[in-house]
């Protein structure tokens, strides 16, 4: 009898401890684990995944994010194994200071490089250190602050191709083929332009031509423009001078086809 009572007590203790309880429900999958080295697909209206090739085919309002850049486009193919993407359909890359657009963008997220090709435009404008933003910000005298009090001069670069390296220690955009750089008070043309974000410098090389808003123009093989401090340094300069403002020539009036001017003295 004592043995039966002891066995009963053991069974009750095991049930209380859950030893013979029903199997627990399977756990739900955990949340997304952030991987700083891999790009994140933040949005796509439609996604098709090919498990054999490990390829994602994305369409409609596609958004990638990696480090502090974002890649927007209408269509993209993302190679999971290579951690790279090809974006088409109004593609653009945005950083905190620069927006770059083109016909196609190829991004290698492992190497932290984006190549923008075809009718490329890069617009960069850095916020001044200590500058505040907002409509309610005012000077000490109560007057509203101007836009230039918050931001440095805007720089617009157009070209055929830009290679943008966005690793934190590099931050460099290299523009080639028919390069044009425009600031508020100057325009420059070159074969190649390298914009170093960390130093805030644009280095122009090749057949460099610089025009200022005052009408001055010069040519040189190399020029450096400081975006922040607004100066230009050039080497082996030729042709420094002011452009001549010629009067616009009025085109001569032409006779309509089949009409001839009357001969002098004709009746």
Protein Blocks (a to p, Z undefined) as FASTA:
>chain_A
ZZmmmmmmmmmmmmmnommgccddddddddddddfkbccdfbdfbdcddfklopacdeeh
iacdehjbccddfbdcddfklopaddeehiacddfkbccddfbdcddfklopacdeehia
cddddddehiacdjkbccfkopacdfklmpccddddddfbdcddfbfklopaddeehiac
ddfkbccddfbdcddfklopacdehjdddddfkopacddfbdcddfklopaddehiehia
cddddddddddddddehiacddehiZZ
